[in-house]
Amino acid sequence: MKKAGKILAYIIGGLLLILVLVFAFFSIKWKMASAGNMKLLGQEAPVLNVEGHQFRDLNKNGKLDIYEDRRAGLDERVADLTRQMNLEEKAGLMFITMIGMKPDGSLGESPNLSEPLTFMLESNSAMLAKKHMNHFNILQSPSAEALLNWNNNIQKLAERTRLGIPVTIASDPRHGSPENPGASIPTPFFSKWCSPLGFAAIGDTALTRAFGDIARQEYMAVGIRLALSPMADLATEPRWARINGTFGEDAGLSAAQVKAYINGFQGDSLGAQSVACMVKHFAGGGPQKDGLDAHFPYGKDQVYPGNNFDYHLIPFVKGAFAAHAAQVMPYYGVPVGQTSEDLGFGYNKEIITGLLREKYGFDGVVCTDWGLVSDSPAKPAAAYGVENLPAIERAAKILEAGCDMFGGEASPGLIVELVGSGKITEERIDRSVKRILRDKFRLGLFDNPYLQKEKSVLVGNPRFMAKGREAQMKSLVLLKNEKNILPLKKGQKIYVRGIGEGLAGRFSDVVADPENADVIVIKTATPYEPRSKYFLERFFHQGRLDFPEKEKAELIKLMKTKPTVTIITMDRPPVVPEINAATKALVADFHCQDEVVLELVFGKFKPSGKLPFELPSSMQAVREQKEDLPYDSKNPLYPFGFGLGY
């Protein structure tokens, strides 16, 4: 027995030694690679004193170039820098992808053991020094101070490149959404708001614009200057996984909300105090066949059985374009039967050039959704309609379609090769380069991309928090209140599920046994089908909208014990006719804090929200409705716009 124990100890010790040696090997390799990349960079930009003004000498040539002179006109600065850029630098400018950082905000030159996702990312220096990239999508939120530090560190690195082109930092939504590395990043030190569906439930564009303005300030305080939002898609297909990011299924309501959102982030025009918006997903990503998401190959088709393609354009035309959105992202999907070729939106010239550029006159940056060209550990390339083409021909087709930037990609060499072979002209590349540079200049990044530490006090300040709380309160929708069970009275004994007993105890007496309660309070969420074939799938709630029979039976059994108040967090419209019948009260929640939900339940404020989508009466009704039509399921349990008060 002792001998076996010794053998086991030797094996474990040997494995640990191997792991230590492997990690040491890679640590040395990462450090050597980083050092090599740093040698490719030059000095930091000296300061030039000209006519009583100070300017950064970004190309380090000892004189003030037009692009370095903030007094020069925008087009002049763009043209001057474009002339000075070589092809490799132009190509790097046209790519944006995810990037890592250390928890303290130092440069991400090696992966973090605590964050497995960083093992999929290249080092900061490799992307800037070797690939000449300067647009990055951040996925982390270690702390406000760390993000500020990283911004200054990455901008200092960018300053050392040949032309000193600053970095544009982008982010998916960070307020009021669940964690999804493919769509949203909850950030604990930002103010807390409801989801976009909640804003649609409120219907107050002034409040939405106020959110955009507050989010703008919080973004800018940590260096984020490009919002990968809002979503102008419509929630006409209730099974679709991305509904939580939309403003519901009504085109007019969505258009008004999109416009207000962008006005809050950008202001009336894009400037040094703006956060640019990349509105998505043109030409409307909502009508997914059977609700399957186009991130994944099985969900590539968008269908229009109701012949309602134009309806999905309304939030873009009357919302995003009316607000002068800086950038546009097409979706992955194939708009089946709408163009002469069934190609994904980002590959589709009739959509990008014919519709977006020519019909609607959009001359801002068009950036593809993430990962159209290359496979990644997270998902296969969304090269829908061109699956058989090699990467270089996919890239050419995206450019020919009229796109300017490649999202979620880090392959500038493809552009260099395309121009070198004569398949794409440098003149065509310059058109995109000028659009991209225009936004960098407008945002003031060339003049001062650095952050002051005192600006971080903007993050999560009491006024911002209070405004976010107001939005949460107004977003809650009361759907049922049989015999006026709500609001509950403080003296009532309650049994809670889905809400912490400690928190609930602040409002009333909490009991451990439902039999001893006067009222049961349940908080649950819209059901979905867990999937895990691809890494990202586990974060996308799609498929069924009704509870599995066993779970539903348990809920109804509990509801029959005592009068019940049910709160459902709705990232998609749930199918709950039996639960609705069994509960005495039903509340729709759009990612509000539990404390706010309990304040509604106990009458601290009155409900005022209205449903931003209908609640179907059955899964059969869901299957029979048409993917592109709003509020068209048969005999909905609750119609669009429904909401009670006290």
N, C-alpha and C positions, 0 to 999 in steps of 0.2 A: 504493500500500500504506500509506504514511504517512497519507494523507488518510483512508483507511478506519479506521486506528487512532485517529485524532483523533475521527472521528465516533462510534466505539464508546466512547471515553473520555467524550465529551460526553453520550452516552446514559446511561452508567452513572452519571456525576456527576449528571445531571438526576434520575435515579431515586432516587439517594441523598438528594438535596436534597428531593425530594418526600416521601420517607419521614420525613426529619427534621422537615419542616414539619407533616406529618400527626401525628407523635408529639407535637410541641410543641403543636399545636392541642388534641389530646385531653388532654394533661397539664394545660393551662390549664383545660379544661372540667371535668376531674375535680377539680382543686383548688377551682374555684368552686363546684361542686356540694357538695363536702365542707364548705366554709366555710358554705354556706347551711344544710346539715343541722345543723352545730354550733350555729348561731344558734337552732335550735329547742329546744336543750337549756338547762337551767338551771344552777344552781350545784351544787357537790358537797355531799353531805349533812353538815350540822354535827353535832357530837357533843353529846348531851344528858347532863347529870349528874343522875341521879334516885336519891335514897335511897342514895347511895354506889355506884351502878352507872352505867356508861356505855352509851349506846344511840345508834345512828345515826338521825338525824332524816330519814328517807328522803323524806318528802313536804315537808320544809323549812317546816313550819308553826309551829315553835318549841315544840311540845308533844309528849309521848310518846303516840303512838297505840297502840291495842291490837296492831296488826299489827307494830309496831316493838318491842314488849315481849317479849323471849324468855321472860319468866316466865309469860306468859299461855298458856292452853290452845290446842292446835292448832286446833280447830274455831273458837274465838273469833277467832284471828288470821286464819284463812282468810275467815271471814264479814266481818270488819271491812274487809279489803282489797278483797274483792269489792264491797262497798257503795261504796267510794271510786273504783272503776275506771269509766271511761266505756266506751262500746261499742267504740270504736276500740282501746282498750288490751286489752279482753277478746279482741277478734278477733286482735290481734297475738300474744297469749299462745298461741293455738291453732295456730300454724304453726312448723314446724322445717325448716330447710334448710341447705345447705352454705354455708360462709363462708370467706373468705380472710384471709391475714395476710401481713405482710412477713417475709422470712427472719430478721430480727433480733427479731421479736415485736412490732413496732409495728403500729398499726392498718392493716388492708387497705382503704385509701381509693382505691386505683387498682390496676389489674392488674399482675402481675409478668411481665416479659418472659421470665423463666426458667421460668415455670409457666403454660403456655397455658390451663389449666383456670380460672385466676383471671379470664380475660376473660369467662367465662360467669357470674360472680358479681357481685352488687351490692355496693356499698361497705358497710363496717361501719356507718357513721353513717346511711346511707339505711335500713338495715333496723331499726336501733334508734330513730332519731329520727323518721323518717317513717312507718314501718310498725308501730312499737311491738312489734317482735318481740324475744324474749329466750330462744329456744332455738336452738342452732346445732350443726351436725354438722361437725367439723373433719376435713379430708382430708390435712393436711400434718404433717410431723414434722421441721422444720428442725434443732432441737436442744432438749434439755430446758429450757435457760435461755430460749430464744426462746418456747417454749410457756408457760412460767411468766410471762414478761413480757407476752405477749399476753393471758393470763388477767387479769392485773391491769389492763392497759389497757382491755380490753373491759368489765370490771366497773366501772371508774371512769366509763366512758361511760354505762353503765346507771344508775349512781348519780345521774347528772345528769338522767335522765328525770323526769317529773312525780312519780311515786310511788316512784322508785328501785328498781324490781323488778329483782333480780339476774339474770344470765344463767346458764342451764344449758348446759354444754358436753357434747356427746355425741360418741361415736366408735364406728365399726365396730371389730372385733377388731384388735389390734395385736401379738399374740404368735403366732409359729409359723404364719403363713399367707403365701401369695404375694401380690404387689401386685395389687389389683383395686379401683379407685375406686368400684365398685358393691357391694363386699362386705367388703374387708379392707385394712388399711394396715400393712405391716411397718414397725416403728419400731426403728432400729438401736441406740438407746441404752437400750431396755428389755431385760429378761432374755429369753433365747431358750428357747422351749418347742416341743414337738411340736404338731401340729394337733389339733383336737378328735377326729379319727379316731384319733390316737395315744393320747389319753386313754382312748378306748373299748378300744383294743388292750391297754392296761395293766389297766383294770378296777378301779382302786383309787380309791374315792371320797375317801379321806383325802388322797391326792395331788392330786386335782382341786380339792378345797376349798383346799388349800395354794396351788395355782396362783391360784385366785380371790382369795385374801387378798393374795398378792404383787402380782398385777395391780392389785388395788384400790389398794394403796399407791402403785404407780407411776403409775396414773391420777391419783390425788388430788394427787400431787406436781407435776403439770403442769396441774391444773385440770379434768380430765375427771371429771364426776360422773354421767354416764349412759352405761352400756354398751349398745350396740345389739346385744346378745347375751344369752344363748346361743341357738343354734338347737336347737329341740326337734323339728325335722323328722326323718323317718326315711328312710334311704337304701335304700328298697325298689325304686327304679327306677335301675339302675346307670348309665344314660346321663346322668342329671340333672347339670347343671353345678354345683349347690350342695352336692354330697355332702361336699366337703372341710370344710365348716363344721359337719357333723353329728357325732353320736356313733354313727354306723353304722345298721344296719338292725333291730336288736333293740329292741323297745319297752321292755322291762324294764331292759336295760342303759342305754339312753338316758335313761330316767326317773331312774335313780340318779345318772347323771353330771350331768344338768341341775340336779337338786336340790343336789348338792354344789357345782357351779359358782356357782349363785346364792347359796348360803350363804356362800361365800368372798367374793363381791363385796359383798353386802348385810349379812352378819351375820345373827343370828337375827331382827332387826327393822331397819327402815330408820331410820338416824340420821345424826348429823353426821359420823361416820367411815365412812359407807357410800358405795358407788357403786351407784346404782340400776340394775337390770337391766330391759331391754325384751326379753322373751323373744319369739322368733319361730320360725315364722310360723303363727299359729293359722288354721285347725284342722289344720295339718300340710301343708307344701308339697311333700312328697316324691313323691307319685304323679302326676308330670307325664306326660301322654300322649306316648309315644315318647321320653320323656326331655327334651323341649324345654322350655327355661326360660321362665317366665312374665314375665320382664322384657320380653319381646318378643312382639308380637301373635301370631306363629305358635305360641307356647307357652302360650296362655291357658287351655287345658283341663286340668283334673285329673280323672283317671278312676279308677273303682273296679270293674274287671272281676272282682275277687275278693270283692266286697261287704265290704270291709275298712275302711270309713271309721272305725269306732270304734277300731281298733287304733292309728291315727295320733293319737288323743287321749291315749293313755296317758302319753307323756312330759310333756304339759301337766298332766294331772290329778294324777299321782303324783309328778311332778318339779317343774314350775314353780309350780303352785298350792300344793303342799305346802310349798314353800320361801318362799311369800308374795312371789312376783315382783311388783315394783312396777308394771310396765307390760307391755303385750302389743302385738305387731304382727301383724296379719293379713297373709296373703300376697296376691299379685296375682291368682292363678288363680281359675278358675270351677270349683267342685266339681260337676261335671256330674251331674245327676240326683239330687242329695242334698237340694235344697230346691225350693220351689214355683216359684222363678224361677232361671234359670241366670245368676247375677250373680257378679262377682268378690267375694272374701271381704270386702273393705273396704266394699263396697256392699250387702252381704247382711244384712238385718235378722234373718233366721232364724239366721244364724251368730253375729252380734255380740250382739244383744239376747237372742234366744231361747236360744242355746246357751251363749255365754260369760257373759253377764250373769245370766240367769235360772237356767239349769240348774246352772252351776258357781259362781254367786254372786260373780263377779269384779267388784269395784267400783274397781279401779285405772284408770289412764290407758290408753286404747286409741288407738294412733297408727297411721295407715295406713302402708303401705310407701311408698317414695319415688315421687312422680310419678303419682298416680291421676287428677289433674284436668287438668293442663296438659302439653302437649308440651314437650320440652326438646331441646337439641342432642344430648344423649346417647341419648335414646330417645323414642318416642311415648308419650303418656299411656296408662296401663294402665286405661282406662275400660271394662273388659270387661263386656259386657252392656248398657252405657249409652253406647256410642260415639256415638250420634246426639244425645245431650243436650248442650246448651251447658254451659260451665264452671260457671255459677251453679247449674244444676239438678243437676249432678254433686255439687257441694259440699253441696247440700241433702240429697241421697240418702245421702251418707256420714254426715251428722249424724243423719238419721232412722234409719239402720242402728244407731247407737249409738256411733260413734267420737267421740273427743274432740279429736284432733290430726290435722293434715294434714302428712304427711311429704314432704320434698323440694319443698315449695310455699312461695311467698312472696306470697300474694294475700289478705291480711286484708280487703281491700275487698269480697270476695265475701260474707263474713259480715255486714259492715255493711249491705250491700245486701239480703241475705236478711231481716234483722231489720227493716230500714226498710220493706220491702214487705209485711211481715206473714207471709211464708212460714215463718219460723222465729221462735219467741218468744225474748225475752231470757232468760226463765226456763230454757229449754232450754240456752242458751249458758252460763248460770251453773252448771249442773250439771257441765259439762265444765271450766269455769274453776276451780271448787272442787277438782276432782280433781287438776288440774295444779298449782295452788298448794300443795295439801297436800304433794306431793313436794318442792317447792322449800323449804318450811318444814322438813320432816323432815330434809332434807339439810343444814340449817343455813346455807343460802346468804343468807338475809335478815340473819343475825346477823354473818357474816364470810365473804365470798366471796374474800378476798384470800389470796395465797400468800406464804410466807416463803422466801427464797432457800436457807436451809439445808435446807429440806425436799427440795430437788432431789438431795441425797445418797442418797435412797431409790432413785433411778433406777439400775438396773443394778448394784446393789451386789454384792459377792462372794457373799454368802449366797443372794441371789435367783438369781444366775447358776448357782450350784452346784445349786440345786433344779431349775432348768430343765433343766440337763444330765442330772440324774437321770431326769427324765421322758422326755427324748429316748432315753436308754439303754434304759429299760424298755419303750418303745413299739415298738422294732424287732422285726419278726416274721420268724423263720427258717422258710421254707417248704420248702426242699429242701437236703439236704446229702449228696450222693452220695459214698460212700466216705470220709465224714468229711473232705472237703477243707477244711472250716473247723473250727477257726481256722487261718489261714495262719501259716507260721513266718517269723520275721524275716529269715532268710537267703535266702528265695525271691526270685527275680527276677520283678517284675511289670510288666505293660503296663497302663496305665490309660486309660480313656475316660470322660469325663463328670466326672472328678475331677482337680483340678490336680496336675501332676507334682511340684511343690514340696511340697505337703502330703503326697502319698503317699510321697515320699522320706523323710519322717520315720519311716516305719514299715518300709520295706524298700527294696531296690535297684530303681529304676525304669529300664526300658529303653525305647528309642524304637521298637523293632521287635518286634511280637508274636512273630515267629519266634524271638527270643532270650529270650523270657520263659518262666518255669516256669508262671505262672498269669496269666490275663487278668482284670482287674477292670473291669466296665462299670457305670456308673450312668446310668440313663435315667428316663423318666417315662411315665405313662399317656398314650397317644395321644389326640388329639382332632381335630375338624374346624375349622380356622381359618375364621372368619366376620367380615365387616366391613361389613355393610349399615348397621348402627347403631354408633355410637361405642363403646358399652359391650360390644358383642359380642366384640370382640377380646380382652377380659379373661375371658370365660366359656368354659371348656373343656367342650364338649358334643359330642354326636354319637358317632361311632365310638369303640370301645374297643380295637380291634386295630390293629397297625402296618400302614401301607401296605406292599404287597408288596415294593417295591424296598428300603425301609428294613429290613424284616424279613429279607430275603435277605442284606443286608449284615451285619446283626447275627449271623445264624446262620453265615455264612461265617467271620466272625471267631471265633465260639465254637468252630468246628471246628478252628481253628488250634492251640489249646492249651486245657487245662482252664480253665473260666471261672466266675467268681463274678459274678452279676448282681444289682444292687440297683435296684429300681423305686420311684421316688417316686410314691405312689398318692394322687392327689386324687379319683380314681374307681377302681372295680375294673377293671384291665386284662384283656383277653382275650389270653392269651399261651401257648397250648398248645405251639406249635412251639418257642418260645423256652425254655419250661420243659423241654422234652425235650432241647434242645441244651446247656443250661447245667448245670454240675455242682452249683451252689448258687444259691438264689434267696432274696432278702431283700426284705421289704416295708418301705418307709421312709415315714414320715408327717411329712415336712418337717423332718428332723433336719439338724444341721450335718454337713458332710462328715467333719470330724474324728471325730465321734462314730460315724459309720457305719464308718470305717476302724478305730476301736478295737474294734468288734464283729468285723469281719473278721479282725483279728489277735489276737483272744482276750483283750483287756483286760477284758472282762466277758462274761457269758453271756446269750444271748437268752432273753427270757421273755414277749414279747408274743404275743397271739392275734388272729387276723383279725377285724376288726369288721364285715366283710361277706364274702360268698362271692366267689370268683373264677370267673366263668362259663367254660365250656369252649369256647364259640364264640359268634359274633355271632348265629347262628341261635337259639341257646339264649336269648340276651338278648332277641331280638325276640319269642320265644314266651312268655317269662315275663310275669306280670301286674304292672302298675305299682304296685299297692297291697299286694302280698303280699311278705313277707320271705323270703329264702333259698328261692326257688322255681324257679330255673333248672335245667334238666335236666342231670344228671351234672356238677356243678361240678368244675372243676379242683382247687380247694381249698375246703372247706366253711367256713361261718361258725364262728369259734372255733378254727380250726386254728393250730398253732404248735409248732415243734420246739425242743429245747434242745440244749446241748452235753453 
